[in-house]
Amino acid sequence: MSDYLQQLSVLYVEDEVAIREGFCRTLRQHFKETYSASNGLDGLEIYKKYLPDIVITNIRMPEVDGIEMSKEILSKACSIIHQIY
């Protein structure tokens, strides 16, 4: 499993600095690339720029919450899939 994770990228979105930094340290040990954001708005920008394989998010955050961010990401992902086919 670890070899598989080393091929993937992950985006972690969390507004609490200590939690975000600690969790990202762990993620960096297991994933090829680890991106982080402090709110959903920044998370969306990072997602659009890097298209990570996995997104892990908090729900309650400033700017854009995790639910709205996830909905936006899903709509973008569906658009990308339609463009491929």
N, C-alpha and C positions, 0 to 999 in steps of 0.2 A: 504493500500500500504506500509506503513512504516513497518508493521510487516513482510511483504514479503522481503523487502530490508534487514532487520536485519538477514536474513538467507543467504545473498549473500556476496561474496567478490569482491573487485574492485581493479584494478590497474590503477593508474593515472600517465601518463608520460608527463613531462613538464620540459623544460630546464631552465625556469625562476624561480629562487628560491622563490621569494616572492609569485608569483602566485601559484606555487606548494604547498607551505606550507599553504597558505590561503585556497585553494580549498580542500586540504586533511583534514584540520580541520573540514570543513563542511561535507565531505564524512564520516569521522569517527563517526559523529552523527547519520548517517543513515544506515551504512553497518556493517555487522559482522566483516569483516576484510578489512583494507585498506592498500594497498601497493603503494609505489611511486618509481619513477625512474627519473633521470635527463636527460636521452637520450634513444634512441631506443635500443641501444646495451644492456644497463642495464635493460631496460624494457623487452627485450627478455629473459634475464637470470632469472629475477623475474617471468616472465610468466611460463617458463619451470619448475621452482622450486615449485611454489604454484598453478598453473592453476586457476587463478581467474575467477569468473563467468562473469565479465564485464571488458572491457579495454577501458579507455578514454585516448586519446593521442593528443598531439600537432602534427602538420604536419612538420614544419621546426625545426629540432634539429640537434645538432652535432652527430658525429659517424654514427648512422643509423636514417634516418628520419621516421616520423610516418607512411607514406605509405608503406615503405619497411618493417617496423616492423609488420604492420598489415598483409601484404602478408605472411610473415613468420609464424605469429601466425595462420592464416587461413590454411596454408598448414599443420601445426602441428595438428590443431584441426581436420582436415579431416582425417589425419593419425590415430588419436586416435579413431575417430568414426569407421573407417574401422577395427581397431583391435578389437573393441567391438563386431562387427557383424561377 
